[in-house]
Structure formats: structure tokens, C-alpha cells
Amino acid sequence: MKIKVLGSGCARCNKLYEATNKALEDLNIQADVVKDEDMMSMMSYGIVRTPALVINEKAVLSGRLPSGEELKGLIKEHADES
């Protein structure tokens, strides 16, 4: 599974990155997680608000921080697509 946290490097983007790694640890799921601060990359996914989360090349969240449970749900939902 490949996960990208898209954002400008702001505090909310960093929190989403940390929360994503924590959720993966809690779920015992292995994934490659990267932070991507490139504006062209964000535009290629149609992202206009950050932070954003891309799982397996599909934008699944943008413009807000999800709760821990919502984040785990998104990860589990897309885990089988890898």
C-alpha cells in the first residue's frame, strides 16, 4: 500500500502524516507513507485544499484532519486495493 500526505508542510499537514503512521501502527498494516509538498503533484490529484490523503493513487480526503477512527476506516477500506 502506498500513502501520500499532500500539503505545504503546515502544522495540519504534519499532524495528518503523524496520525496516518499511528493509524497504520494501530492496524498493524504495512505501507509506504510519504509527505509530498509539490504543488503540481497536488493539482494532478485535483487537490485544492490541504492537508490531503492519497491512498494507492486515489485521493480519499482533502481540506481537513479526520478523526483517528475515520482515518483507520479509510486505510482499511483501501488496504485491499494494493
N, CA, C and O atoms as CSV, one atom per row, in Angstrom:
chain,resi,resn,atom,element,x,y,z
A,1,MET,N,N,0.849,-1.163,0.000
A,1,MET,CA,C,0.000,0.000,0.000
A,1,MET,C,C,0.902,1.235,0.000
A,1,MET,O,O,1.917,1.288,0.695
A,2,LYS,N,N,0.505,2.219,-0.796
A,2,LYS,CA,C,1.241,3.470,-0.859
A,2,LYS,C,C,0.321,4.604,-0.432
A,2,LYS,O,O,-0.791,4.744,-0.940
A,3,ILE,N,N,0.798,5.403,0.501
A,3,ILE,CA,C,0.020,6.517,1.024
A,3,ILE,C,C,0.832,7.791,0.887
A,3,ILE,O,O,2.016,7.826,1.221
A,4,LYS,N,N,0.187,8.834,0.395
A,4,LYS,CA,C,0.814,10.149,0.295
A,4,LYS,C,C,0.007,11.136,1.130
A,4,LYS,O,O,-1.221,11.170,1.063
A,5,VAL,N,N,0.708,11.927,1.905
A,5,VAL,CA,C,0.104,13.047,2.607
A,5,VAL,C,C,0.528,14.291,1.838
A,5,VAL,O,O,1.710,14.634,1.793
A,6,LEU,N,N,-0.435,14.952,1.243
A,6,LEU,CA,C,-0.158,16.125,0.429
A,6,LEU,C,C,-0.411,17.389,1.231
A,6,LEU,O,O,-1.416,17.507,1.932
A,7,GLY,N,N,0.521,18.339,1.117
A,7,GLY,CA,C,0.349,19.610,1.817
A,7,GLY,C,C,1.593,20.456,1.718
A,7,GLY,O,O,2.620,20.038,1.182
A,8,SER,N,N,1.478,21.642,2.243
A,8,SER,CA,C,2.556,22.615,2.136
A,8,SER,C,C,3.608,22.473,3.225
A,8,SER,O,O,4.596,23.207,3.230
A,9,GLY,N,N,3.413,21.559,4.127
A,9,GLY,CA,C,4.328,21.414,5.257
A,9,GLY,C,C,3.808,22.126,6.496
A,9,GLY,O,O,4.531,22.290,7.479
A,10,CYS,N,N,2.542,22.550,6.443
A,10,CYS,CA,C,1.925,23.255,7.569
A,10,CYS,C,C,1.707,22.287,8.744
A,10,CYS,O,O,1.888,21.077,8.615
A,11,ALA,N,N,1.321,22.845,9.865
A,11,ALA,CA,C,1.112,22.039,11.078
A,11,ALA,C,C,0.049,20.967,10.867
A,11,ALA,O,O,0.219,19.833,11.314
A,12,ARG,N,N,-1.055,21.317,10.187
A,12,ARG,CA,C,-2.117,20.323,9.954
A,12,ARG,C,C,-1.624,19.198,9.051
A,12,ARG,O,O,-1.989,18.039,9.249
A,13,CYS,N,N,-0.806,19.528,8.071
A,13,CYS,CA,C,-0.254,18.503,7.177
A,13,CYS,C,C,0.658,17.560,7.956
A,13,CYS,O,O,0.614,16.344,7.767
A,14,ASN,N,N,1.473,18.121,8.819
A,14,ASN,CA,C,2.361,17.295,9.643
A,14,ASN,C,C,1.561,16.416,10.599
A,14,ASN,O,O,1.936,15.270,10.847
A,15,LYS,N,N,0.454,16.948,11.142
A,15,LYS,CA,C,-0.393,16.150,12.031
A,15,LYS,C,C,-1.030,14.986,11.284
A,15,LYS,O,O,-1.141,13.885,11.824
A,16,LEU,N,N,-1.452,15.228,10.041
A,16,LEU,CA,C,-2.044,14.143,9.253
A,16,LEU,C,C,-1.004,13.063,8.970
A,16,LEU,O,O,-1.319,11.874,9.017
A,17,TYR,N,N,0.221,13.461,8.680
A,17,TYR,CA,C,1.304,12.496,8.445
A,17,TYR,C,C,1.518,11.636,9.696
A,17,TYR,O,O,1.592,10.410,9.613
A,18,GLU,N,N,1.615,12.293,10.848
A,18,GLU,CA,C,1.819,11.560,12.105
A,18,GLU,C,C,0.627,10.653,12.421
A,18,GLU,O,O,0.809,9.508,12.837
A,19,ALA,N,N,-0.579,11.158,12.227
A,19,ALA,CA,C,-1.782,10.375,12.513
A,19,ALA,C,C,-1.895,9.169,11.587
A,19,ALA,O,O,-2.357,8.105,11.999
A,20,THR,N,N,-1.473,9.337,10.344
A,20,THR,CA,C,-1.500,8.230,9.385
A,20,THR,C,C,-0.562,7.120,9.825
A,20,THR,O,O,-0.925,5.944,9.794
A,21,ASN,N,N,0.647,7.494,10.236
A,21,ASN,CA,C,1.598,6.487,10.706
A,21,ASN,C,C,1.096,5.794,11.967
A,21,ASN,O,O,1.281,4.588,12.130
A,22,LYS,N,N,0.466,6.549,12.853
A,22,LYS,CA,C,-0.091,5.967,14.084
A,22,LYS,C,C,-1.226,5.000,13.756
A,22,LYS,O,O,-1.304,3.914,14.331
A,23,ALA,N,N,-2.108,5.393,12.828
A,23,ALA,CA,C,-3.226,4.523,12.444
A,23,ALA,C,C,-2.710,3.227,11.828
A,23,ALA,O,O,-3.236,2.153,12.119
A,24,LEU,N,N,-1.703,3.314,10.993
A,24,LEU,CA,C,-1.116,2.115,10.388
A,24,LEU,C,C,-0.530,1.203,11.453
A,24,LEU,O,O,-0.681,-0.017,11.390
A,25,GLU,N,N,0.135,1.796,12.424
A,25,GLU,CA,C,0.708,1.017,13.520
A,25,GLU,C,C,-0.404,0.328,14.316
A,25,GLU,O,O,-0.304,-0.858,14.630
A,26,ASP,N,N,-1.463,1.077,14.639
A,26,ASP,CA,C,-2.581,0.509,15.398
A,26,ASP,C,C,-3.249,-0.631,14.637
A,26,ASP,O,O,-3.667,-1.622,15.237
A,27,LEU,N,N,-3.349,-0.491,13.317
A,27,LEU,CA,C,-3.998,-1.507,12.484
A,27,LEU,C,C,-3.057,-2.646,12.091
A,27,LEU,O,O,-3.488,-3.646,11.518
A,28,ASN,N,N,-1.771,-2.485,12.403
A,28,ASN,CA,C,-0.747,-3.457,12.026
A,28,ASN,C,C,-0.742,-3.684,10.511
A,28,ASN,O,O,-0.722,-4.818,10.031
A,29,ILE,N,N,-0.761,-2.573,9.778
A,29,ILE,CA,C,-0.726,-2.610,8.317
A,29,ILE,C,C,0.572,-1.953,7.851
A,29,ILE,O,O,0.943,-0.876,8.317
A,30,GLN,N,N,1.244,-2.615,6.934
A,30,GLN,CA,C,2.469,-2.071,6.354
A,30,GLN,C,C,2.134,-1.191,5.166
A,30,GLN,O,O,1.310,-1.559,4.329
A,31,ALA,N,N,2.769,-0.030,5.088
A,31,ALA,CA,C,2.542,0.872,3.959
A,31,ALA,C,C,3.736,1.794,3.807
A,31,ALA,O,O,4.448,2.082,4.770
A,32,ASP,N,N,3.941,2.247,2.591
A,32,ASP,CA,C,4.933,3.279,2.318
A,32,ASP,C,C,4.204,4.608,2.458
A,32,ASP,O,O,3.265,4.883,1.711
A,33,VAL,N,N,4.631,5.434,3.413
A,33,VAL,CA,C,3.991,6.732,3.646
A,33,VAL,C,C,4.998,7.829,3.325
A,33,VAL,O,O,6.111,7.840,3.852
A,34,VAL,N,N,4.596,8.745,2.459
A,34,VAL,CA,C,5.463,9.868,2.108
A,34,VAL,C,C,4.697,11.173,2.239
A,34,VAL,O,O,3.481,11.222,2.057
A,35,LYS,N,N,5.434,12.228,2.559
A,35,LYS,CA,C,4.872,13.573,2.543
A,35,LYS,C,C,5.260,14.191,1.205
A,35,LYS,O,O,6.418,14.132,0.793
A,36,ASP,N,N,4.295,14.775,0.544
A,36,ASP,CA,C,4.518,15.383,-0.765
A,36,ASP,C,C,4.073,16.842,-0.693
A,36,ASP,O,O,2.896,17.135,-0.484
A,37,GLU,N,N,5.033,17.752,-0.869
A,37,GLU,CA,C,4.741,19.176,-0.778
A,37,GLU,C,C,4.748,19.859,-2.143
A,37,GLU,O,O,4.733,21.088,-2.221
A,38,ASP,N,N,4.769,19.079,-3.206
A,38,ASP,CA,C,4.830,19.626,-4.558
A,38,ASP,C,C,3.445,20.054,-5.053
A,38,ASP,O,O,2.525,19.237,-5.113
A,39,MET,N,N,3.301,21.317,-5.401
A,39,MET,CA,C,2.011,21.848,-5.850
A,39,MET,C,C,1.514,21.152,-7.120
A,39,MET,O,O,0.315,20.907,-7.255
A,40,MET,N,N,2.398,20.837,-8.032
A,40,MET,CA,C,1.997,20.160,-9.270
A,40,MET,C,C,1.435,18.777,-8.959
A,40,MET,O,O,0.480,18.332,-9.596
A,41,SER,N,N,2.018,18.114,-7.999
A,41,SER,CA,C,1.524,16.803,-7.587
A,41,SER,C,C,0.117,16.922,-7.022
A,41,SER,O,O,-0.759,16.121,-7.346
A,42,MET,N,N,-0.096,17.925,-6.175
A,42,MET,CA,C,-1.421,18.136,-5.594
A,42,MET,C,C,-2.448,18.399,-6.690
A,42,MET,O,O,-3.549,17.851,-6.658
A,43,MET,N,N,-2.093,19.222,-7.642
A,43,MET,CA,C,-3.012,19.547,-8.728
A,43,MET,C,C,-3.321,18.318,-9.578
A,43,MET,O,O,-4.427,18.190,-10.104
A,44,SER,N,N,-2.358,17.420,-9.714
A,44,SER,CA,C,-2.591,16.223,-10.527
A,44,SER,C,C,-3.662,15.316,-9.918
A,44,SER,O,O,-4.298,14.536,-10.627
A,45,TYR,N,N,-3.856,15.423,-8.604
A,45,TYR,CA,C,-4.907,14.652,-7.925
A,45,TYR,C,C,-6.194,15.463,-7.779
A,45,TYR,O,O,-7.179,14.960,-7.240
A,46,GLY,N,N,-6.197,16.709,-8.253
A,46,GLY,CA,C,-7.371,17.558,-8.128
A,46,GLY,C,C,-7.533,18.160,-6.741
A,46,GLY,O,O,-8.626,18.588,-6.369
A,47,ILE,N,N,-6.458,18.194,-5.983
A,47,ILE,CA,C,-6.493,18.716,-4.621
A,47,ILE,C,C,-6.379,20.232,-4.649
A,47,ILE,O,O,-5.446,20.781,-5.236
A,48,VAL,N,N,-7.329,20.905,-4.012
A,48,VAL,CA,C,-7.264,22.359,-3.909
A,48,VAL,C,C,-7.129,22.815,-2.456
A,48,VAL,O,O,-6.759,23.961,-2.199
A,49,ARG,N,N,-7.428,21.927,-1.507
A,49,ARG,CA,C,-7.288,22.246,-0.091
A,49,ARG,C,C,-6.463,21.164,0.595
A,49,ARG,O,O,-6.618,19.973,0.324
A,50,THR,N,N,-5.594,21.602,1.480
A,50,THR,CA,C,-4.754,20.664,2.210
A,50,THR,C,C,-5.102,20.740,3.695
A,50,THR,O,O,-5.697,21.720,4.145
A,51,PRO,N,N,-4.739,19.725,4.445
A,51,PRO,CA,C,-3.999,18.538,4.033
A,51,PRO,C,C,-4.881,17.589,3.229
A,51,PRO,O,O,-6.110,17.642,3.282
A,52,ALA,N,N,-4.209,16.726,2.489
A,52,ALA,CA,C,-4.922,15.740,1.685
A,52,ALA,C,C,-4.258,14.382,1.853
A,52,ALA,O,O,-3.073,14.279,2.171
A,53,LEU,N,N,-5.055,13.344,1.631
A,53,LEU,CA,C,-4.558,11.982,1.761
A,53,LEU,C,C,-4.846,11.227,0.473
A,53,LEU,O,O,-5.973,11.219,-0.023
A,54,VAL,N,N,-3.812,10.596,-0.056
A,54,VAL,CA,C,-3.926,9.788,-1.265
A,54,VAL,C,C,-3.505,8.369,-0.902
A,54,VAL,O,O,-2.410,8.143,-0.385
A,55,ILE,N,N,-4.387,7.423,-1.179
A,55,ILE,CA,C,-4.083,6.015,-0.903
A,55,ILE,C,C,-4.133,5.261,-2.216
A,55,ILE,O,O,-5.140,5.282,-2.925
A,56,ASN,N,N,-3.034,4.597,-2.530
A,56,ASN,CA,C,-2.927,3.838,-3.782
A,56,ASN,C,C,-3.341,4.680,-4.992
A,56,ASN,O,O,-4.107,4.244,-5.852
A,57,GLU,N,N,-2.805,5.903,-5.023
A,57,GLU,CA,C,-3.007,6.849,-6.131
A,57,GLU,C,C,-4.429,7.376,-6.257
A,57,GLU,O,O,-4.793,7.913,-7.303
A,58,LYS,N,N,-5.244,7.232,-5.206
A,58,LYS,CA,C,-6.607,7.751,-5.213
A,58,LYS,C,C,-6.762,8.750,-4.067
A,58,LYS,O,O,-6.517,8.415,-2.908
A,59,ALA,N,N,-7.171,9.987,-4.398
A,59,ALA,CA,C,-7.402,11.000,-3.370
A,59,ALA,C,C,-8.641,10.600,-2.572
A,59,ALA,O,O,-9.726,10.438,-3.130
A,60,VAL,N,N,-8.466,10.445,-1.265
A,60,VAL,CA,C,-9.573,9.994,-0.425
A,60,VAL,C,C,-10.014,11.029,0.605
A,60,VAL,O,O,-11.051,10.859,1.246
A,61,LEU,N,N,-9.231,12.110,0.772
A,61,LEU,CA,C,-9.561,13.113,1.771
A,61,LEU,C,C,-8.819,14.394,1.446
A,61,LEU,O,O,-7.658,14.352,1.037
A,62,SER,N,N,-9.478,15.539,1.623
A,62,SER,CA,C,-8.754,16.807,1.469
A,62,SER,C,C,-9.421,17.907,2.279
A,62,SER,O,O,-10.631,17.905,2.504
A,63,GLY,N,N,-8.593,18.838,2.705
A,63,GLY,CA,C,-9.069,20.036,3.364
A,63,GLY,C,C,-9.356,19.953,4.843
A,63,GLY,O,O,-9.837,20.922,5.430
A,64,ARG,N,N,-9.074,18.814,5.466
A,64,ARG,CA,C,-9.359,18.689,6.900
A,64,ARG,C,C,-8.584,17.535,7.505
A,64,ARG,O,O,-8.035,16.683,6.806
A,65,LEU,N,N,-8.557,17.535,8.830
A,65,LEU,CA,C,-7.966,16.425,9.576
A,65,LEU,C,C,-9.085,15.475,9.987
A,65,LEU,O,O,-10.039,15.900,10.639
A,66,PRO,N,N,-8.989,14.218,9.625
A,66,PRO,CA,C,-10.017,13.258,10.042
A,66,PRO,C,C,-9.788,12.822,11.489
A,66,PRO,O,O,-8.697,12.982,12.035
A,67,SER,N,N,-10.829,12.273,12.093
A,67,SER,CA,C,-10.652,11.664,13.416
A,67,SER,C,C,-9.794,10.416,13.240
A,67,SER,O,O,-9.622,9.924,12.125
A,68,GLY,N,N,-9.268,9.917,14.326
A,68,GLY,CA,C,-8.467,8.701,14.264
A,68,GLY,C,C,-9.246,7.530,13.705
A,68,GLY,O,O,-8.722,6.746,12.914
A,69,GLU,N,N,-10.505,7.410,14.119
A,69,GLU,CA,C,-11.341,6.300,13.648
A,69,GLU,C,C,-11.662,6.435,12.162
A,69,GLU,O,O,-11.670,5.444,11.431
A,70,GLU,N,N,-11.928,7.666,11.717
A,70,GLU,CA,C,-12.198,7.869,10.289
A,70,GLU,C,C,-10.968,7.527,9.462
A,70,GLU,O,O,-11.075,6.901,8.407
A,71,LEU,N,N,-9.804,7.936,9.940
A,71,LEU,CA,C,-8.558,7.654,9.228
A,71,LEU,C,C,-8.312,6.150,9.135
A,71,LEU,O,O,-7.923,5.650,8.080
A,72,LYS,N,N,-8.533,5.437,10.219
A,72,LYS,CA,C,-8.379,3.983,10.201
A,72,LYS,C,C,-9.359,3.352,9.216
A,72,LYS,O,O,-9.006,2.413,8.502
A,73,GLY,N,N,-10.582,3.862,9.176
A,73,GLY,CA,C,-11.579,3.348,8.252
A,73,GLY,C,C,-11.157,3.543,6.806
A,73,GLY,O,O,-11.314,2.641,5.983
A,74,LEU,N,N,-10.618,4.723,6.492
A,74,LEU,CA,C,-10.147,4.983,5.127
A,74,LEU,C,C,-9.014,4.039,4.743
A,74,LEU,O,O,-8.975,3.519,3.628
A,75,ILE,N,N,-8.102,3.826,5.671
A,75,ILE,CA,C,-6.974,2.929,5.402
A,75,ILE,C,C,-7.465,1.507,5.183
A,75,ILE,O,O,-7.060,0.853,4.222
A,76,LYS,N,N,-8.341,1.019,6.070
A,76,LYS,CA,C,-8.856,-0.346,5.923
A,76,LYS,C,C,-9.642,-0.510,4.619
A,76,LYS,O,O,-9.536,-1.532,3.941
A,77,GLU,N,N,-10.424,0.504,4.284
A,77,GLU,CA,C,-11.240,0.447,3.069
A,77,GLU,C,C,-10.387,0.294,1.806
A,77,GLU,O,O,-10.782,-0.378,0.854
A,78,HIS,N,N,-9.215,0.925,1.817
A,78,HIS,CA,C,-8.377,0.908,0.622
A,78,HIS,C,C,-7.204,-0.057,0.717
A,78,HIS,O,O,-6.413,-0.155,-0.222
A,79,ALA,N,N,-7.075,-0.769,1.829
A,79,ALA,CA,C,-5.954,-1.685,2.018
A,79,ALA,C,C,-5.982,-2.836,1.019
A,79,ALA,O,O,-4.928,-3.310,0.594
A,80,ASP,N,N,-7.156,-3.282,0.646
A,80,ASP,CA,C,-7.260,-4.423,-0.261
A,80,ASP,C,C,-6.961,-4.057,-1.712
A,80,ASP,O,O,-6.826,-4.939,-2.560
A,81,GLU,N,N,-6.856,-2.763,-2.000
A,81,GLU,CA,C,-6.608,-2.327,-3.368
A,81,GLU,C,C,-5.130,-2.357,-3.741
A,81,GLU,O,O,-4.784,-2.160,-4.905
A,82,SER,N,N,-4.259,-2.600,-2.769
A,82,SER,CA,C,-2.824,-2.538,-3.055
A,82,SER,C,C,-2.318,-3.778,-3.769
A,82,SER,O,O,-1.129,-3.872,-4.076
